[in-house]
C-alpha cells in the first residue's frame, strides 16, 4: 500500500498546474489546501484508491460539460464524489439552460483548462466557467481532487468546495452509483 505524504500546497507549486497554483494562492483558505506527489500511473481515481487504500468516498471527480443555447456555448465544471455520477441530462442540463449537454471531449478539456487529463481540478479553471458542486461533497471531512497534473493531488475540506471560485452548490446533482 502506497502511503501519501501530504504537505501544504502553497509550498509545493510543482505539484500543480500553473493556473491551479495561482488559484490556490488566491483562495480565502490557502492554508487548508494540501498537496501530495503521486505516481502519474495511479492518477485515475480507481487506481489511486487501490494503491493507497483511501476511501473512495473521499475522492471527488471534476468533469467538464458543454452545451449550447441559441448558438452560445455554455461550459461548466462538475464536482462530484467518486461514489456518484452527475445527472447531466436532467439536473445539470436544466441548470445551464441548454437543450443538449455532453461531456467535453478529452482533447478540448485538456486544451481549454491547460491541465492534464486525469488531473483536471475545479481550482484554476477559466474564470468564466461555473463550478457546479454536488451537495454531498460538502458532507465529507476532506476531499481529494486533481491538481491540474497527473503527478499530484490536492486535499481540501469538503465544506470548502462551496467557496471555490464560481462555485454553486446543487442539491441532488449526482446519484449514488451501485457498487
Phi, psi and omega in degrees: 000129178279128176264147183259129180255091183285149177215161178301129182299326181300333180265007183223056182298337179292346179268009182224156169297150180306318180294327179289316179301317179295319181291322177300315181298331182272352180295157175287349184225047184299332180285354178259006180255124177249155178231155177216142173276136177226162172291124180305337180293340179249022181294326179294144187309308183299318180293320179296315180297316180295319184286331187250344184077008179299147177290125180306325182289349176267001179256135178239139180257143176246119178238151182252131178238158179214147176208175180229150173218124180054039177078001181257125180287139175235122183244146176211153171259140178245131177245114183225151175296150181294344178274003183231170174228135179292139176272079185286328185283346178240286187299308184291316180302315179294319180298319180277352180055054176238155181282322181222142181223150177207165175292137178294136177305144185308311183299320178293316180299317179296313182295317186280334177271340187061035179233163180275144175299135183091356179230002183300134186227156177284354181261113179103017178283167174309140189298338182264005179269126173289150175246111181265119186250123175293137184302333180296333179300322184292341183278345181279144176301314176212157177232148176255127182229171177295167178241006183097343176228156182287341184271012180209161173222156175244154175230130177225156173300136182306317182297335180289344178302331179291343182255010175290153179306134177064019183282139171229125179274131180237119178292129175072023180289334182237154179244143178295136179270132176292133182289000000 
